[in-house]
Amino acid sequence: PDTFTRIDGQALCYLGKFHYFQGEPASGKSFVVILWVAQLLAAGGTVTYVDFEDTAATIVGRLLSVGVHGDRIRAGFHHVQPDGSQSPRELASAVEAKNSDLVVFDGVAEALAMWDFNEDKAGDFLRWKEELVAPQLRAGSTVAAIDHVAKSKEDRGRWARGTGAKLGTIDGVTYTVSSTGFNQTTAGWVYISLQKDRNGGLPDKEKDRVAAI
């Protein structure tokens, strides 16, 4: 791994690969990705945040709250809020044109539903990935997707809600994010647990929980 580093220098993700961050609502999964975005912006990198769930004001506010300077946000951060007027391929071309180091797709379930893809069908997810995600990877961007897990813990696998293709086709790392007592006003913990490392670059001791924030 060579990007998104812990304070001890251990990187958690791979440049040029597709990564998945999944968890329950309000688990901190978007917050974890925001920390990655903040690291890249602070280092002079560029990020396109394709947001199917929230607004630019919210995401920029989060970046400011974790210490990203406004000048770096203006210089390197692009927020895209799709409304369904573009096809996945049209949106992919618009995002690719920004030539960002990292592309984030926040809200996979909402993204699939926008174009009537069924998250329970492997073919639909693979088509969405090929039309929207794959062009970014071919252009050299690193990609992160944010998704929900199944509501019932008994029904969960190692992948996000829906088809197991969400785990099988990831060529980077899949993480599950959970939290305890964590919100805007209360201190707590956000835990990042490893579900799959396609490239095998994380140390053996990191097979389960890789970080606590």
Disulfide bonds with the S-S distance in Angstrom:
none
